[in-house]
Amino acid sequence: MTPKEPPMPRRRTAIIVTSIAVVAVAALGVGAYAVVDSMAGSFHIAGGKPAAAAEHTPTVTPTPTVVPLGGVLDEETALDLRREMPDSGDFAYKMPDGRWVKTNRLQPMPAEVMAAEQAKADAVPLQQGHGPQDATAGLKAANAAAGNFRYATGKQVVFISQVPLSADRSGSTNVLQWNIDGGLEMRIPWESLGRYNAFASADEALAFAHQYVDPLPDVANWDIVVAHQH
């Protein structure tokens, strides 16, 4: 019996295949590359260089714009400040033309805000009568103006205006005198201060207002407004 020839060794075949792959890749030169699948014993050719990993672009968070005092606020921000009343004192005021501007309860109000509030104060009705009903009307008008100032600005107020009052409290001989009001939410304790709330001049009332306000621990949160009624 003629003996069979032994089969070709597998190792030599693998070397031949690998050699062909290497030669093929070498023939491609620069500008092509081969991807070899060692598990499947195959490879494929791709043109150009391997794609680089995508670079991550960091997200840049914009720095919020700080609105200065007197600067214009959008309505949402303004209403949030008025509702939350942060400890920083920041607040918002609505100008007569509808703009919201930034204010601060612990700092002097911007000039245009103070001018707007002064115009309101000067427009408080001046009661010219001498009867008790005229005094009552004048006091109500002053009280409402003080309350409106506090609501609009967020600040406490000493509101000085002219009201028909009697110097001796009798009410029988009412004449225009200068009265100090803090609004319903801030009643000034006149009895404990030992002074009747009727002054012969605006300067006298203003001096007394400073005597009351200046020693207060929250004096920065107060304003003194003198109404120049006509």
SELUM-7045 format. One record per residue: residue in one letter; x negated, z negated, y negated of N, C-alpha, C, O in turn. Coordinates in steps of 0.1 Angstrom, whole numbers, plus 5000, padded with zeros to 4 digits. Layout:
// residues N
  residu  n_c1  n_c3  n_c2  ca_c1  ca_c3  ca_c2  c_c1  c_c3  c_c2  o_c1  o_c3  o_c2
       A     X     Z     Y      X      Z      Y     X     Z     Y     X     Z     Y
...
END
This chain:
// residues 230
  residu  n_c1  n_c3  n_c2  ca_c1  ca_c3  ca_c2  c_c1  c_c3  c_c2  o_c1  o_c3  o_c2
       M  4991  5000  5012   5000   5000   5000  4991  5000  4988  4981  4993  4987
       T  4996  5009  4978   4988   5010   4966  4991  4998  4957  5003  4997  4953
       P  4981  4991  4953   4984   4979   4944  4989  4984  4930  4985  4994  4925
       K  4998  4976  4924   5004   4979   4911  4994  4975  4900  4987  4965  4901
       E  4994  4983  4889   4986   4979   4878  4991  4967  4870  5003  4966  4868
       P  4983  4958  4867   4988   4946   4859  4994  4949  4846  4989  4959  4839
       P  5004  4943  4841   5010   4946   4828  5001  4943  4816  4992  4934  4817
       M  5002  4950  4805   4993   4948   4794  4996  4934  4788  5008  4930  4787
       P  4986  4927  4785   4988   4913   4779  4996  4913  4766  4994  4922  4758
       R  5005  4904  4765   5014   4903   4752  5006  4900  4740  5009  4904  4729
       R  4996  4892  4742   4988   4888   4730  4982  4900  4723  4982  4900  4711
       R  4978  4910  4730   4972   4922   4724  4983  4930  4717  4980  4935  4706
       T  4995  4930  4722   5006   4937   4715  5009  4930  4701  5011  4937  4691
       A  5009  4917  4701   5012   4910   4689  5001  4913  4678  5004  4914  4667
       I  4989  4914  4683   4978   4917   4674  4980  4930  4668  4977  4932  4656
       I  4984  4940  4676   4985   4954   4671  4996  4954  4661  4995  4961  4650
       V  5008  4948  4664   5019   4948   4654  5015  4942  4641  5018  4947  4630
       T  5008  4930  4642   5004   4923   4630  4994  4932  4622  4995  4932  4610
       S  4986  4939  4629   4976   4947   4622  4983  4959  4615  4979  4962  4604
       I  4993  4964  4621   5001   4975   4615  5007  4970  4602  5007  4977  4591
       A  5013  4958  4602   5019   4952   4591  5009  4950  4579  5012  4953  4568
       V  4997  4945  4583   4987   4943   4573  4983  4956  4566  4981  4957  4554
       V  4981  4966  4575   4977   4979   4570  4987  4985  4560  4984  4990  4550
       A  5000  4983  4564   5011   4988   4556  5012  4981  4542  5014  4988  4532
       V  5010  4969  4543   5010   4961   4530  4998  4965  4522  4999  4967  4509
       A  4986  4967  4528   4975   4971   4520  4977  4984  4514  4972  4987  4503
       A  4984  4993  4521   4986   5006   4516  4995  5007  4504  4995  5016  4496
       L  5003  4996  4502   5013   4996   4491  5005  4994  4478  5009  4999  4468
       G  4995  4986  4478   4987   4983   4466  4994  4974  4456  5004  4968  4460
       V  4989  4974  4444   4995   4965   4434  5009  4971  4430  5011  4983  4429
       G  5018  4962  4427   5032   4967   4423  5042  4966  4435  5053  4970  4433
       A  5038  4962  4447   5047   4960   4458  5043  4948  4466  5031  4944  4466
       Y  5052  4943  4473   5049   4931   4482  5057  4932  4494  5068  4938  4494
       A  5052  4925  4505   5059   4925   4518  5064  4911  4521  5057  4902  4519
       V  5076  4911  4525   5082   4898   4530  5082  4898  4545  5090  4906  4551
       V  5075  4890  4551   5074   4890   4566  5083  4879  4572  5083  4867  4568
       D  5092  4883  4581   5100   4874   4588  5094  4870  4601  5095  4878  4611
       S  5087  4859  4601   5079   4856   4613  5088  4852  4625  5084  4854  4636
       M  5100  4848  4622   5109   4844   4633  5114  4857  4640  5116  4857  4652
       A  5117  4867  4632   5123   4879   4638  5112  4890  4641  5115  4900  4647
       G  5100  4887  4637   5089   4896   4639  5091  4909  4631  5086  4920  4636
       S  5097  4908  4619   5099   4920   4611  5095  4917  4597  5093  4905  4593
       F  5094  4927  4588   5091   4925   4574  5098  4937  4566  5101  4947  4572
       H  5099  4935  4553   5104   4945   4545  5096  4946  4532  5090  4936  4528
       I  5097  4957  4526   5089   4960   4514  5098  4959  4502  5109  4964  4501
       A  5093  4952  4491   5100   4951   4479  5091  4956  4467  5079  4954  4468
       G  5097  4963  4458   5090   4968   4447  5087  4958  4436  5095  4949  4434
       G  5077  4959  4428   5074   4950   4417  5069  4937  4422  5066  4934  4434
       K  5067  4927  4412   5062   4914   4415  5073  4905  4419  5085  4907  4416
       P  5071  4894  4427   5081   4885   4431  5087  4879  4418  5080  4876  4409
       A  5101  4877  4419   5108   4872   4407  5103  4857  4404  5103  4849  4414
       A  5100  4854  4392   5096   4841   4388  5109  4832  4388  5120  4837  4385
       A  5107  4819  4390   5118   4810   4390  5123  4809  4375  5116  4809  4366
       A  5137  4808  4374   5143   4808   4361  5139  4796  4353  5139  4785  4359
       E  5135  4798  4341   5130   4786   4333  5143  4779  4328  5153  4785  4324
       H  5142  4765  4328   5153   4757   4323  5152  4755  4308  5142  4750  4303
       T  5162  4760  4300   5162   4758   4286  5169  4745  4282  5181  4743  4285
       P  5162  4735  4277   5168   4722   4273  5180  4724  4263  5179  4732  4254
       T  5190  4716  4265   5201   4717   4256  5198  4708  4243  5194  4697  4244
       V  5199  4714  4232   5196   4708   4219  5209  4702  4213  5218  4709  4210
       T  5209  4689  4212   5221   4682   4205  5219  4682  4190  5209  4676  4185
       P  5228  4688  4183   5227   4689   4168  5227  4675  4162  5235  4667  4166
       T  5219  4672  4152   5220   4660   4145  5232  4659  4136  5233  4668  4128
       P  5240  4649  4138   5252   4649   4129  5249  4648  4114  5239  4641  4111
       T  5256  4654  4106   5254   4654   4092  5259  4641  4086  5270  4637  4088
       V  5250  4634  4078   5254   4622   4072  5260  4625  4058  5253  4631  4050
       V  5273  4622  4057   5280   4625   4044  5276  4613  4034  5279  4602  4037
       P  5271  4617  4022   5268   4606   4012  5281  4601  4006  5291  4607  4007
       L  5279  4590  3999   5291   4585   3991  5295  4595  3981  5287  4601  3974
       G  5308  4597  3981   5314   4607   3972  5314  4621  3978  5320  4630  3973
       G  5308  4623  3990   5309   4635   3997  5322  4638  4004  5330  4628  4006
       V  5325  4650  4006   5338   4654   4012  5338  4652  4027  5329  4656  4034
       L  5349  4646  4032   5351   4644   4046  5363  4653  4051  5372  4656  4044
       D  5362  4656  4064   5373   4663   4070  5384  4652  4072  5381  4640  4073
       E  5397  4657  4073   5408   4647   4074  5407  4638  4086  5410  4626  4085
       E  5403  4643  4097   5402   4635   4110  5392  4624  4108  5395  4612  4111
       T  5381  4627  4103   5370   4616   4101  5375  4606  4090  5374  4594  4092
       A  5382  4611  4080   5387   4602   4069  5397  4592  4075  5396  4580  4072
       L  5406  4597  4083   5417   4589   4088  5411  4579  4098  5416  4568  4099
       D  5401  4583  4106   5395   4574   4115  5388  4562  4108  5389  4551  4112
       L  5381  4566  4096   5375   4555   4089  5385  4545  4083  5383  4533  4083
       R  5396  4551  4078   5406   4542   4072  5413  4533  4083  5417  4522  4080
       R  5414  4539  4095   5421   4531   4106  5411  4521  4112  5415  4509  4114
       E  5399  4524  4114   5389   4515   4121  5383  4505  4111  5379  4494  4115
       M  5380  4509  4099   5374   4501   4089  5361  4494  4094  5361  4482  4096
       P  5351  4503  4097   5339   4497   4103  5332  4487  4095  5334  4486  4083
       D  5324  4478  4102   5317   4467   4095  5307  4473  4084  5304  4465  4075
       S  5303  4485  4085   5294   4491   4075  5300  4492  4062  5293  4493  4052
       G  5314  4491  4061   5321   4492   4049  5325  4506  4046  5333  4509  4036
       D  5321  4516  4054   5325   4530   4051  5340  4532  4051  5347  4526  4059
       F  5345  4540  4041   5360   4541   4040  5362  4555  4034  5352  4563  4032
       A  5374  4559  4033   5377   4572   4028  5388  4571  4017  5398  4563  4019
       Y  5387  4579  4007   5397   4579   3996  5402  4593  3994  5395  4603  3994
       K  5415  4594  3992   5421   4607   3990  5423  4610  3975  5430  4603  3968
       M  5416  4620  3970   5416   4624   3956  5430  4630  3952  5437  4635  3961
       P  5433  4630  3940   5446   4636   3936  5447  4651  3940  5458  4656  3942
       D  5436  4658  3941   5437   4672   3945  5437  4674  3961  5437  4685  3965
       G  5438  4663  3968   5440   4664   3982  5427  4662  3990  5428  4661  4003
       R  5415  4663  3984   5403   4661   3991  5401  4646  3995  5405  4637  3989
       W  5395  4645  4007   5391   4632   4012  5376  4630  4008  5368  4639  4012
       V  5372  4619  4002   5358   4617   3999  5354  4603  4005  5362  4594  4007
       K  5341  4602  4008   5336   4590   4014  5333  4580  4004  5328  4582  3993
       T  5338  4567  4007   5335   4556   3998  5330  4545  4007  5329  4546  4019
       N  5327  4533  4001   5323   4522   4009  5329  4509  4002  5327  4507  3990
       R  5335  4501  4010   5342   4489   4005  5332  4479  3999  5335  4470  3992
       L  5319  4480  4003   5309   4470   3999  5300  4476  3989  5290  4469  3985
       Q  5303  4487  3983   5295   4493   3973  5304  4498  3961  5316  4500  3963
       P  5298  4500  3950   5306   4505   3939  5312  4519  3942  5306  4527  3949
       M  5324  4521  3938   5331   4534   3941  5325  4545  3933  5320  4543  3922
       P  5325  4557  3939   5320   4569   3932  5327  4571  3919  5339  4567  3918
       A  5321  4577  3909   5326   4578   3896  5340  4585  3896  5349  4581  3888
       E  5341  4596  3903   5354   4603   3903  5365  4595  3909  5377  4597  3906
       V  5362  4586  3919   5372   4578   3925  5377  4567  3915  5389  4565  3914
       M  5367  4561  3908   5371   4551   3899  5379  4557  3887  5388  4551  3882
       A  5375  4569  3883   5383   4576   3873  5397  4578  3877  5407  4577  3869
       A  5399  4582  3890   5412   4585   3895  5421  4572  3895  5432  4572  3891
       E  5414  4561  3899   5422   4548   3899  5424  4543  3885  5434  4537  3883
       Q  5415  4545  3876   5417   4541   3862  5429  4548  3856  5437  4542  3849
       A  5430  4561  3860   5442   4569   3855  5455  4563  3860  5465  4563  3853
       K  5455  4559  3872   5467   4553   3878  5470  4540  3871  5482  4537  3868
       A  5460  4532  3869   5462   4519   3862  5468  4521  3848  5477  4514  3844
       D  5462  4531  3841   5467   4533   3827  5481  4538  3827  5488  4537  3816
       A  5486  4543  3838   5500   4549   3838  5510  4538  3842  5522  4541  3843
       V  5506  4526  3845   5515   4515   3848  5525  4513  3836  5520  4512  3825
       P  5538  4513  3839   5548   4512   3827  5545  4499  3819  5543  4489  3825
       L  5546  4501  3806   5544   4490   3797  5558  4485  3793  5565  4492  3786
       Q  5562  4473  3797   5575   4468   3793  5575  4462  3779  5567  4453  3776
       Q  5583  4467  3771   5583   4463   3756  5593  4452  3753  5593  4447  3742
       G  5602  4449  3763   5613   4439   3760  5607  4425  3760  5596  4423  3763
       H  5616  4416  3756   5611   4402   3755  5619  4392  3764  5617  4380  3764
       G  5629  4398  3771   5637   4389   3780  5630  4386  3794  5620  4393  3797
       P  5636  4377  3801   5631   4374   3815  5630  4386  3824  5621  4387  3832
       Q  5641  4395  3822   5641   4407   3831  5629  4416  3828  5624  4423  3837
       D  5624  4416  3816   5613   4424   3812  5600  4419  3818  5591  4426  3822
       A  5599  4406  3818   5588   4399   3824  5587  4402  3839  5577  4405  3844
       T  5599  4401  3845   5599   4403   3859  5595  4418  3863  5588  4420  3872
       A  5601  4427  3855   5597   4441   3857  5582  4444  3855  5576  4451  3863
       G  5577  4438  3845   5562   4439   3842  5554  4434  3853  5544  4440  3857
       L  5558  4422  3858   5550   4415   3869  5551  4424  3882  5541  4425  3889
       K  5563  4429  3885   5564   4437   3897  5556  4450  3896  5550  4454  3906
       A  5556  4456  3884   5548   4468   3882  5533  4465  3884  5526  4473  3890
       A  5528  4454  3879   5514   4450   3880  5511  4447  3895  5500  4451  3900
       N  5520  4440  3902   5517   4437   3915  5517  4449  3924  5509  4450  3933
       A  5526  4459  3922   5526   4471   3929  5513  4479  3927  5507  4485  3936
       A  5509  4480  3914   5496   4487   3911  5484  4481  3918  5476  4488  3923
       A  5484  4468  3918   5473   4461   3925  5473  4464  3940  5462  4467  3946
       G  5485  4464  3946   5486   4467   3960  5482  4481  3963  5476  4484  3973
       N  5486  4490  3955   5483   4504   3957  5468  4507  3956  5462  4515  3963
       F  5461  4500  3946   5447   4501   3945  5440  4496  3958  5431  4503  3963
       R  5445  4485  3963   5438   4480   3975  5440  4489  3987  5431  4491  3995
       Y  5452  4495  3988   5455   4504   3999  5447  4517  3998  5441  4522  4008
       A  5445  4522  3986   5438   4535   3983  5423  4533  3985  5417  4542  3991
       T  5418  4522  3981   5403   4520   3981  5397  4512  3992  5386  4512  3996
       G  5406  4503  3998   5401   4494   4009  5395  4482  4003  5390  4473  4010
       K  5394  4480  3989   5388   4469   3983  5398  4459  3978  5410  4463  3975
       Q  5394  4447  3976   5402   4437   3969  5401  4440  3954  5392  4446  3950
       V  5411  4435  3947   5412   4439   3933  5417  4427  3924  5426  4420  3928
       V  5411  4426  3912   5417   4418   3902  5422  4428  3892  5415  4435  3885
       F  5436  4429  3891   5442   4439   3883  5447  4433  3870  5456  4424  3870
       I  5442  4437  3858   5445   4431   3845  5454  4441  3838  5450  4453  3835
       S  5466  4437  3834   5475   4446   3826  5484  4438  3817  5484  4425  3818
       Q  5491  4444  3808   5499   4437   3798  5513  4436  3804  5519  4445  3809
       V  5518  4424  3802   5532   4420   3807  5538  4411  3797  5532  4403  3791
       P  5551  4413  3794   5558   4404   3785  5559  4390  3791  5567  4387  3801
       L  5552  4380  3785   5551   4367   3791  5552  4357  3779  5549  4360  3768
       S  5556  4345  3783   5556   4334   3773  5543  4326  3775  5539  4322  3786
       A  5537  4323  3764   5524   4315   3764  5527  4301  3769  5518  4294  3775
       D  5539  4296  3768   5542   4282   3772  5550  4281  3785  5556  4271  3788
       R  5552  4293  3791   5560   4294   3804  5575  4292  3802  5583  4292  3811
       S  5579  4290  3789   5594   4288   3787  5602  4301  3790  5614  4300  3793
       G  5596  4312  3787   5603   4325   3789  5612  4328  3777  5619  4338  3778
       S  5612  4319  3767   5622   4322   3756  5616  4331  3746  5623  4338  3738
       T  5603  4331  3744   5597   4339   3734  5586  4348  3740  5574  4348  3737
       N  5590  4357  3750   5581   4365   3757  5574  4376  3747  5581  4382  3739
       V  5561  4377  3748   5554   4387   3741  5544  4393  3750  5541  4388  3761
       L  5539  4405  3747   5529   4411   3756  5516  4403  3757  5510  4400  3747
       Q  5513  4399  3769   5501   4392   3771  5494  4398  3783  5500  4406  3790
       W  5481  4394  3785   5474   4400   3796  5475  4392  3808  5472  4380  3808
       N  5479  4398  3819   5481   4391   3832  5471  4396  3842  5467  4408  3842
       I  5468  4387  3851   5459   4391   3863  5467  4391  3876  5474  4381  3878
       D  5465  4401  3884   5473   4402   3896  5463  4407  3907  5454  4415  3905
       G  5465  4402  3919   5457   4406   3930  5465  4414  3941  5459  4417  3952
       G  5478  4416  3939   5486   4422   3949  5491  4412  3959  5487  4401  3959
       L  5501  4416  3966   5508   4407   3975  5499  4401  3985  5501  4389  3989
       E  5489  4408  3990   5480   4403   4001  5469  4395  3995  5461  4390  4003
       M  5467  4394  3982   5457   4385   3977  5462  4378  3964  5459  4382  3953
       R  5469  4368  3967   5474   4360   3956  5463  4351  3950  5457  4343  3957
       I  5461  4352  3937   5451   4344   3931  5457  4330  3928  5467  4329  3922
       P  5450  4319  3933   5455   4306   3932  5454  4300  3918  5446  4292  3915
       W  5464  4304  3909   5463   4300   3895  5465  4285  3894  5458  4279  3885
       E  5473  4279  3901   5476   4265   3900  5463  4256  3902  5460  4247  3895
       S  5456  4260  3913   5444   4252   3916  5433  4255  3906  5423  4248  3904
       L  5434  4267  3899   5424   4270   3889  5427  4263  3875  5418  4264  3866
       G  5438  4257  3874   5442   4250   3862  5443  4259  3850  5440  4255  3839
       R  5449  4271  3852   5450   4280   3841  5463  4288  3842  5465  4294  3853
       Y  5471  4289  3832   5483   4297   3833  5479  4312  3831  5470  4315  3824
       N  5485  4320  3839   5482   4334   3840  5488  4342  3829  5496  4351  3831
       A  5483  4340  3817   5487   4347   3805  5476  4346  3795  5472  4335  3791
       F  5470  4357  3791   5458   4357   3782  5461  4365  3769  5468  4375  3770
       A  5456  4360  3758   5458   4367   3745  5451  4380  3744  5456  4388  3736
       S  5440  4382  3751   5433   4395   3750  5428  4399  3763  5426  4391  3773
       A  5424  4412  3764   5419   4418   3776  5405  4412  3779  5402  4409  3791
       D  5397  4409  3769   5384   4403   3771  5385  4389  3776  5377  4386  3785
       E  5395  4382  3772   5397   4368   3777  5400  4369  3792  5395  4361  3800
       A  5409  4378  3795   5414   4379   3809  5402  4384  3818  5400  4379  3829
       L  5394  4393  3813   5383   4399   3820  5372  4388  3823  5367  4387  3834
       A  5370  4379  3813   5360   4369   3814  5364  4359  3825  5356  4354  3833
       F  5377  4356  3825   5383   4347   3835  5382  4353  3849  5379  4346  3859
       A  5385  4366  3850   5384   4373   3863  5371  4372  3869  5369  4370  3881
       H  5360  4374  3860   5347   4373   3865  5344  4359  3870  5336  4357  3880
       Q  5349  4349  3863   5347   4335   3867  5352  4332  3881  5347  4324  3889
       Y  5363  4339  3884   5370   4338   3897  5363  4346  3908  5360  4341  3919
       V  5360  4359  3905   5355   4368   3915  5340  4366  3918  5336  4366  3930
       D  5332  4364  3908   5317   4364   3910  5312  4354  3920  5303  4357  3927
       P  5318  4342  3921   5313   4332   3931  5317  4335  3946  5313  4329  3955
       L  5327  4344  3947   5332   4347   3961  5322  4352  3970  5313  4360  3966
       P  5322  4347  3983   5312   4352   3993  5313  4367  3996  5303  4373  3999
       D  5325  4373  3994   5326   4387   3996  5328  4395  3983  5336  4404  3982
       V  5321  4391  3973   5322   4396   3959  5320  4412  3959  5326  4419  3951
       A  5312  4417  3969   5309   4431   3969  5322  4439  3973  5323  4451  3971
       N  5331  4432  3979   5344   4439   3983  5355  4438  3972  5366  4441  3975
       W  5351  4434  3960   5361   4432   3949  5358  4442  3938  5346  4446  3935
       D  5369  4446  3931   5368   4454   3919  5377  4447  3909  5387  4441  3912
       I  5373  4449  3896   5381   4444   3885  5386  4456  3877  5378  4464  3873
       V  5399  4458  3875   5404   4469   3869  5413  4465  3857  5421  4456  3858
       V  5410  4470  3845   5418   4467   3833  5426  4479  3830  5421  4490  3827
       A  5439  4477  3830   5448   4489   3827  5450  4490  3812  5452  4480  3804
       H  5448  4502  3807   5450   4505   3793  5463  4512  3791  5464  4525  3790
       Q  5474  4505  3791   5487   4511   3791  5491  4515  3777  5485  4511  3767
       H  5500  4525  3776   5505   4530   3763  5520  4529  3762  5526  4533  3752
END
